[in-house]
Every structure is written in C-alpha cells, then in structure tokens.
Amino acid sequence: MHNLRIKPLSVINYNMVNFCGVENDTGGDVKMQVKEIFFIRCISCLSVVMIHVLGITMDSTSSMLMTLLMFSTPAFIFISEFLLSYSYPNGTPKGFLLKRIQFIFLPFLFVAFVDAVMMSSLGDNTTLLSFLQRISANIFLGNFIGYFILIIFQFYLLHIFFHQILQRISAKFVLSIAFLINGGYLTFVTFIDIPSFGPNPIFPISWIPFVGWVFYFCLAYYCGQNYKGFISLLDQYRYIVYGLVALSAFMILNNTYFGFFEVSSKRPDILLYTTSIIFLFFHLFSKVSKVPSIIMTISNYSFSIYLFHVYFLGIGLTILNSFTEVQSSLSLMIIYSFSIVGPMMLSWIFNHFKYGYMFVGKIYKPKQRQRRNTVSM
C-alpha cells in the first residue's frame, strides 16, 4: 500500500479486502461502501495485540481490560463472513478458494513452518522428529497463532455449500438455532476438560471446530445480505444496543472477577457481548463520512499484524528484559508499538518482491471502482 490519500466516500469505492483477503469483486454499480469494516478490523487487530501484551502482566486490572477486548477474535469471524455475503450474495465466483489458498493459506503454512523451527529448537531435545511433530500440529491442529485461518477456511466452505439454503430459511430461525448450538458448545468446552493433542499444545483443539463460532457466521451472513436494513434497524433500536453493551460488559466483567470463567473469547457469555459491540461499531461508524488514513493503513496490514505480532512481541520482550522491568507502563507501550509496526514493516518489505505476499500476506490499497447495489431488507 503506497497511496494513503483518502478521498470522500461519495467519490471513491475501496477495494474491500477483509482481514483474510476476501475481495469485493462483484462488478456493476454501487452507491454504498461498507466503511464500517475498516474501523472494526482496525480496532479488532489492535485489540488482539493489546490482549497479548497485557498477558505479560496478568494482574487483576489487566484481566478486566483483556476481558473487555475479547470481542476482537469473534469480530474477525464476523467481518470475514459479512464481506463474503455482502460481496457475493448470489454465490462465490470461479477460483474463489484458489485465491484464498494463494493469499491466505500459503502465508499460514510459512508461519507454521517458522513457528515449528523456533519452537522445536527450544530446549535440549532438538530433533527432526520434534520439528515434524510441531509442524504437523501447527498445520492440522492450529497449534500456533495462525489457528484462526483454519476456522476461516471452514466458513469459506460453509458459505460455498450452504449460502443458498440460508437464503431460503428464516433468519430468526437460523440465528436462534445457531445461538443455542454455539452457546451450548462453548459451555461444554468451558466446563469439560477436552484432551489436548500435539507437542506442548498452546491453543486447545476445541477452539478450531466451526460450531464454536457458528453464530457469528450466521449473523454476519444475514447482515451482509441485508446491509441497508441492518443499519436501519441499528438506528431504530440504538438505545437497546447501548443497553446491551452496558449489560453484557457488566456481565462478562463480573464473571471474570468472580472467577466463573477464564479470560478468553471462547466462553458463552462473550456471545452476547461481542454481538452488542459489533452492533455498536456498525451504528457509530456508519455515521462517519471519511475513513482516516491511519485506520485504513492498519486495516490493510491487519493480516500480517495478526500473523506476526506475537513473534515481534517476543523479540521486544527479550530486548527490554535486558534493560528494564517489562511490567512498567512505558515498556509495555514500547512492546505494543513494536508488535504492530514490526509486522507492518516486514509485510511492506516482502510485498516489494513479486511473490513476497505468499509468505506474509498481501497488502491491499484503495482503488477506484464501481460495484452494483446490494440486497435490501
């Protein structure tokens, strides 16, 4: 991304590529741009990094703030499916999966390899077998920070095979069932100890199945199909949205404070909270007429930030450990900034090479184009 000058949204339509590279390639005319996505993606990306930085201290204050930021990962699920539904209301185009493999899954494999090399080299038992075990767990079990990509690809397939069925079924019925299934699954994995697989598992296998995220998928599908009506409903019931945000935030903070749940986005009470936060963001940012360049920049680099931030966090932590106490606020902010700027610089460098995007993900810049209008409620 080289040109960051943002023109009024009435003049320019952005090449809307989501966090996981979902292109808005439908052709035709459009009079509306989903500018809210750039804000939500940016905020969610920054929140994910902040969660991991705050995890360094893990005191009571950090736990409360981390809990409030737990909407971020589910929000990425929502964004991904929303843009699919909005951009391809009548079905995905030819070559859709091939492009996602090229732009998303190849970087996933590269980072899985790098992570396996790093993790298997730690300790005294550095062998080829330990590397093979680690990389197998990374790719097939999502045992590293890239686990999210495995979830996204499940929803790509669900969208391809079931979007026509979802079009015919009542949204109220589908969302009710999806909420019960999603909430039931998260309740089950929260209170039942699921065996872990792979060497030194970091991320539980229970995070990977789509049922743990299916409500966000279904909600995003119908919101994307009926974007205008969705925004209209949020305006009409905005005070209910405000109330839901306050109530659900109080509920999750209370549950964290009293130890009912661990600090995680994979818990049943986060469902209502994330939904209310997404609604709030769409309502607020739909009123904004222009996307600031800093928001656009972070949004377009969010995939690389997501994939690489934990490694830059580790580098920054190691460096600062040799100079000062990491728990200080200044040190945490330095690590936070480094964990964002570092992946952006890495991605910028790699994307100057023809096939560099296959390793770190592609950077997308705004471009003028026209699209057709979308389905209304």
C-alpha positions as CSV (number, residue, x, y, z in Angstrom):
1,M,0.0,0.0,0.0
2,H,1.7,3.2,-1.2
3,N,-1.0,5.8,-1.7
4,L,-2.8,6.6,1.5
5,R,-4.7,9.7,0.4
6,I,-8.4,9.1,1.2
7,K,-11.0,10.7,-1.0
8,P,-14.6,11.3,0.1
9,L,-16.5,8.0,0.1
10,S,-19.1,9.5,-2.3
11,V,-16.3,9.7,-4.9
12,I,-14.2,6.6,-4.3
13,N,-15.1,3.0,-3.7
14,Y,-12.4,1.0,-1.9
15,N,-11.2,-2.4,-3.0
16,M,-12.7,-4.0,0.0
17,V,-10.5,-6.9,1.0
18,N,-11.1,-8.2,4.5
19,F,-8.6,-9.3,7.2
20,C,-8.3,-12.6,5.4
21,G,-8.2,-11.4,1.9
22,V,-11.8,-11.6,0.8
23,E,-12.0,-9.5,-2.3
24,N,-15.0,-7.3,-3.2
25,D,-15.0,-8.3,-6.8
26,T,-18.6,-8.3,-8.0
27,G,-18.7,-5.7,-10.7
28,G,-21.5,-3.4,-11.5
29,D,-22.6,-0.2,-9.7
30,V,-22.8,0.6,-6.0
31,K,-23.8,3.7,-4.2
32,M,-22.7,2.5,-0.8
33,Q,-19.4,1.4,0.8
34,V,-19.2,-0.6,4.0
35,K,-16.7,1.8,5.5
36,E,-17.5,0.4,9.0
37,I,-15.5,-2.7,8.2
38,F,-12.2,-0.7,8.1
39,F,-12.8,0.7,11.6
40,I,-13.9,-2.7,13.1
41,R,-11.0,-4.5,11.5
42,C,-8.5,-1.9,12.7
43,I,-9.9,-1.9,16.3
44,S,-10.1,-5.7,16.4
45,C,-6.5,-6.0,15.2
46,L,-5.2,-3.5,17.7
47,S,-7.2,-5.3,20.5
48,V,-5.7,-8.7,19.7
49,V,-2.2,-7.3,20.0
50,M,-3.1,-5.5,23.3
51,I,-4.6,-8.7,24.7
52,H,-1.3,-10.5,24.2
53,V,0.8,-7.5,25.5
54,L,-1.4,-7.3,28.7
55,G,-0.9,-11.1,29.1
56,I,2.7,-10.3,30.1
57,T,1.4,-8.9,33.4
58,M,-1.9,-10.7,34.0
59,D,-2.7,-8.7,37.1
60,S,-6.4,-8.0,38.1
61,T,-6.6,-4.8,36.1
62,S,-5.1,-6.4,33.0
63,S,-7.6,-9.3,33.3
64,M,-10.5,-6.8,33.3
65,L,-9.3,-4.9,30.3
66,M,-8.4,-8.1,28.4
67,T,-11.9,-9.3,29.1
68,L,-13.4,-6.2,27.5
69,L,-11.2,-6.7,24.4
70,M,-12.3,-10.3,23.9
71,F,-14.7,-9.3,21.2
72,S,-11.8,-9.0,18.8
73,T,-11.3,-12.5,17.6
74,P,-15.0,-13.2,17.1
75,A,-15.3,-9.9,15.3
76,F,-12.8,-11.1,12.7
77,I,-15.1,-14.1,12.1
78,F,-18.0,-11.7,11.6
79,I,-16.0,-9.5,9.3
80,S,-14.9,-12.3,7.1
81,E,-18.4,-13.8,6.5
82,F,-20.1,-10.4,6.3
83,L,-17.9,-9.4,3.4
84,L,-18.5,-12.7,1.7
85,S,-22.2,-12.3,2.0
86,Y,-22.2,-8.7,1.0
87,S,-19.8,-9.1,-1.9
88,Y,-21.1,-12.4,-3.3
89,P,-24.8,-12.5,-2.4
90,N,-25.5,-15.0,-5.3
91,G,-22.5,-17.3,-4.8
92,T,-18.8,-17.1,-4.8
93,P,-17.0,-16.6,-8.2
94,K,-14.9,-19.2,-10.0
95,G,-11.5,-19.6,-8.5
96,F,-12.5,-18.2,-5.1
97,L,-10.9,-20.9,-3.0
98,L,-7.7,-20.9,-5.1
99,K,-7.2,-17.2,-4.5
100,R,-7.7,-17.7,-0.7
101,I,-5.2,-20.5,-0.7
102,Q,-2.7,-18.3,-2.5
103,F,-3.2,-15.2,-0.4
104,I,-4.1,-16.7,3.0
105,F,-3.2,-20.4,3.3
106,L,0.3,-20.1,1.9
107,P,1.3,-17.4,4.5
108,F,-0.3,-19.7,7.1
109,L,1.9,-22.5,6.0
110,F,5.0,-20.3,6.0
111,V,4.4,-19.0,9.5
112,A,3.5,-22.6,10.7
113,F,6.9,-23.6,9.4
114,V,8.8,-20.7,11.0
115,D,7.0,-21.3,14.3
116,A,7.8,-25.1,14.2
117,V,11.5,-24.3,13.6
118,M,11.6,-21.8,16.5
119,M,9.6,-23.9,19.0
120,S,11.3,-27.2,18.2
121,S,14.7,-25.7,18.7
122,L,13.9,-24.6,22.2
123,G,15.2,-26.9,24.9
124,D,17.7,-29.8,24.7
125,N,15.6,-32.2,22.7
126,T,16.1,-30.6,19.2
127,T,15.5,-33.4,16.7
128,L,13.9,-33.8,13.2
129,L,11.1,-35.8,14.9
130,S,10.3,-32.9,17.3
131,F,10.2,-30.5,14.3
132,L,7.9,-32.8,12.3
133,Q,5.6,-33.2,15.3
134,R,5.5,-29.5,15.8
135,I,4.8,-28.5,12.2
136,S,2.1,-31.2,11.9
137,A,0.4,-29.9,15.0
138,N,0.6,-26.3,13.6
139,I,-0.9,-27.2,10.3
140,F,-3.5,-29.7,11.2
141,L,-4.4,-28.7,14.8
142,G,-3.8,-25.0,14.6
143,N,-1.3,-25.2,17.5
144,F,0.1,-21.6,16.9
145,I,-1.2,-18.1,16.4
146,G,-2.4,-18.9,12.9
147,Y,-5.1,-21.2,14.2
148,F,-7.7,-18.6,13.2
149,I,-7.0,-19.4,9.5
150,L,-8.3,-22.9,9.9
151,I,-11.5,-21.5,11.3
152,I,-11.9,-19.1,8.4
153,F,-11.5,-21.8,5.8
154,Q,-14.2,-23.9,7.4
155,F,-16.5,-20.9,7.0
156,Y,-15.4,-20.4,3.4
157,L,-16.6,-24.0,2.7
158,L,-19.8,-23.5,4.7
159,H,-20.6,-20.3,2.8
160,I,-20.0,-22.0,-0.6
161,F,-22.1,-25.1,0.1
162,F,-24.9,-23.6,2.3
163,H,-25.5,-20.0,1.2
164,Q,-28.4,-20.9,-1.0
165,I,-30.0,-22.8,1.9
166,L,-29.5,-19.9,4.2
167,Q,-31.2,-17.6,1.7
168,R,-34.4,-19.7,1.8
169,I,-34.6,-20.2,5.6
170,S,-35.9,-17.6,8.1
171,A,-33.1,-15.6,9.6
172,K,-34.8,-15.7,13.0
173,F,-34.9,-19.5,13.0
174,V,-31.3,-19.9,11.8
175,L,-29.9,-17.4,14.3
176,S,-31.9,-18.9,17.2
177,I,-30.6,-22.4,16.4
178,A,-27.0,-21.1,15.8
179,F,-27.0,-19.2,19.1
180,L,-28.1,-22.3,21.0
181,I,-25.6,-24.5,19.3
182,N,-22.7,-22.0,19.7
183,G,-23.6,-21.2,23.3
184,G,-24.0,-24.9,24.2
185,Y,-20.7,-25.8,22.6
186,L,-18.8,-23.1,24.4
187,T,-20.5,-24.0,27.7
188,F,-19.5,-27.7,27.2
189,V,-15.8,-27.0,26.4
190,T,-15.6,-24.5,29.2
191,F,-16.6,-26.9,31.9
192,I,-15.5,-30.2,30.4
193,D,-11.7,-30.9,30.1
194,I,-11.0,-31.6,26.4
195,P,-7.8,-33.6,25.9
196,S,-5.1,-31.7,24.1
197,F,-3.1,-33.1,21.1
198,G,0.3,-32.4,19.7
199,P,3.6,-31.4,21.4
200,N,3.3,-28.7,24.0
201,P,-0.2,-27.6,22.9
202,I,-0.7,-23.9,23.2
203,F,-4.1,-23.5,21.7
204,P,-6.8,-26.1,22.6
205,I,-8.2,-28.2,19.8
206,S,-11.7,-27.2,21.0
207,W,-11.1,-23.7,19.5
208,I,-10.9,-25.0,16.0
209,P,-14.3,-26.6,15.1
210,F,-16.7,-24.2,13.4
211,V,-19.5,-24.9,15.9
212,G,-17.6,-22.7,18.4
213,W,-18.1,-19.7,16.1
214,V,-21.2,-20.6,14.0
215,F,-23.5,-17.9,15.5
216,Y,-21.1,-15.1,14.3
217,F,-21.0,-16.7,10.9
218,C,-24.8,-16.9,10.6
219,L,-25.3,-13.4,12.0
220,A,-22.7,-11.9,9.6
221,Y,-24.3,-13.8,6.6
222,Y,-27.8,-12.2,7.1
223,C,-26.3,-8.8,8.0
224,G,-24.2,-8.8,4.8
225,Q,-27.2,-9.9,2.7
226,N,-29.3,-7.1,4.1
227,Y,-26.8,-4.4,4.9
228,K,-29.2,-1.4,4.4
229,G,-31.9,-3.0,6.6
230,F,-29.3,-3.9,9.2
231,I,-28.1,-0.4,9.6
232,S,-31.6,0.9,9.6
233,L,-32.5,-1.5,12.4
234,L,-29.5,-0.4,14.4
235,D,-30.5,3.3,14.1
236,Q,-34.1,2.4,15.1
237,Y,-33.1,0.4,18.2
238,R,-29.9,2.2,19.1
239,Y,-30.8,2.7,22.7
240,I,-31.3,-1.1,23.0
241,V,-27.9,-1.6,21.5
242,Y,-26.4,0.8,24.1
243,G,-28.1,-1.0,26.9
244,L,-26.9,-4.4,25.6
245,V,-23.3,-3.2,25.5
246,A,-23.5,-1.9,29.1
247,L,-25.3,-5.0,30.4
248,S,-23.2,-7.6,28.6
249,A,-20.0,-5.8,29.6
250,F,-21.0,-5.8,33.2
251,M,-21.9,-9.5,33.0
252,I,-18.5,-10.6,31.5
253,L,-16.5,-8.4,33.9
254,N,-18.5,-9.8,36.8
255,N,-17.9,-13.4,35.6
256,T,-14.2,-12.7,35.2
257,Y,-13.8,-11.0,38.6
258,F,-15.5,-13.8,40.5
259,G,-13.6,-16.5,38.5
260,F,-16.6,-18.1,36.8
261,F,-14.7,-18.1,33.5
262,E,-11.1,-17.7,32.4
263,V,-10.1,-14.7,30.4
264,S,-10.9,-15.9,26.9
265,S,-13.2,-15.2,23.9
266,K,-14.2,-18.8,23.9
267,R,-16.8,-18.6,26.6
268,P,-20.6,-18.5,26.4
269,D,-21.1,-15.0,27.9
270,I,-18.9,-13.4,25.2
271,L,-21.5,-14.3,22.6
272,L,-23.9,-11.5,23.6
273,Y,-21.1,-9.1,24.4
274,T,-19.4,-9.5,21.0
275,T,-22.7,-9.2,19.2
276,S,-23.6,-5.9,21.0
277,I,-20.1,-4.5,20.4
278,I,-20.3,-5.3,16.7
279,F,-23.8,-3.7,16.5
280,L,-22.4,-0.6,18.3
281,F,-19.5,-0.2,16.0
282,F,-21.7,-0.6,12.9
283,H,-24.1,2.0,14.3
284,L,-21.4,4.5,15.2
285,F,-19.1,4.2,12.2
286,S,-22.0,4.3,9.7
287,K,-22.2,8.0,10.6
288,V,-18.6,8.6,9.7
289,S,-18.2,10.1,6.2
290,K,-14.5,9.5,5.8
291,V,-12.0,6.7,6.8
292,P,-8.9,8.2,8.3
293,S,-5.7,7.1,6.6
294,I,-4.3,5.6,9.8
295,I,-7.3,3.4,10.2
296,M,-7.1,2.4,6.5
297,T,-3.4,1.6,6.9
298,I,-3.7,-0.6,10.0
299,S,-6.8,-2.3,8.4
300,N,-4.9,-3.2,5.3
301,Y,-1.9,-4.5,7.2
302,S,-4.1,-6.4,9.7
303,F,-3.5,-9.9,8.3
304,S,0.3,-9.5,8.6
305,I,0.0,-7.9,12.1
306,Y,-2.2,-10.8,13.2
307,L,0.2,-13.5,11.9
308,F,3.5,-12.0,13.1
309,H,2.8,-9.8,16.2
310,V,3.5,-12.5,18.8
311,Y,6.9,-13.1,17.4
312,F,7.8,-9.4,17.4
313,L,6.3,-9.2,20.9
314,G,8.7,-11.9,22.0
315,I,11.6,-10.1,20.4
316,G,10.7,-6.8,22.0
317,L,10.2,-8.6,25.4
318,T,13.7,-10.2,25.1
319,I,15.4,-6.9,24.3
320,L,13.6,-4.9,27.0
321,N,14.3,-7.6,29.6
322,S,18.0,-6.8,29.3
323,F,17.4,-3.1,30.1
324,T,14.5,-2.6,32.4
325,E,11.4,-4.1,34.2
326,V,9.0,-5.2,31.5
327,Q,6.0,-4.6,33.7
328,S,6.4,-0.8,33.6
329,S,3.7,1.0,31.5
330,L,6.4,2.6,29.2
331,S,7.9,-0.8,28.4
332,L,4.5,-2.3,27.7
333,M,3.7,0.5,25.3
334,I,7.0,0.1,23.5
335,I,6.4,-3.6,23.1
336,Y,2.8,-2.9,21.9
337,S,4.0,-0.4,19.3
338,F,6.8,-2.7,18.2
339,S,4.4,-5.6,17.8
340,I,2.3,-3.5,15.4
341,V,5.0,-1.6,13.4
342,G,7.3,-4.6,13.1
343,P,4.9,-6.8,11.2
344,M,3.8,-3.9,9.1
345,M,7.4,-3.2,8.1
346,L,8.1,-6.9,7.4
347,S,5.0,-7.1,5.2
348,W,5.9,-3.9,3.4
349,I,9.4,-5.3,2.6
350,F,8.2,-8.7,1.5
351,N,5.5,-7.2,-0.7
352,H,8.1,-5.4,-2.7
353,F,9.0,-8.8,-4.2
354,K,6.9,-10.4,-6.8
355,Y,5.9,-13.4,-4.7
356,G,6.6,-12.0,-1.2
357,Y,2.8,-11.9,-0.4
358,M,2.9,-15.7,-0.4
359,F,4.9,-15.5,2.8
360,V,3.4,-12.6,4.7
361,G,0.1,-11.9,3.1
362,K,-0.8,-9.3,0.5
363,I,-1.2,-5.6,1.2
364,Y,-4.2,-4.0,-0.4
365,K,-4.6,-0.4,-1.3
366,P,-7.7,1.5,-2.1
367,K,-8.7,1.8,-5.7
368,Q,-11.5,3.4,-7.6
369,R,-14.1,1.0,-8.9
370,Q,-17.8,0.6,-9.2
371,R,-20.0,-2.1,-7.9
372,R,-23.6,-3.0,-8.0
373,N,-26.1,-2.3,-5.3
374,T,-26.9,-4.9,-2.6
375,V,-30.0,-6.6,-1.4
376,S,-32.1,-4.5,1.0
377,M,-34.1,-5.8,3.9
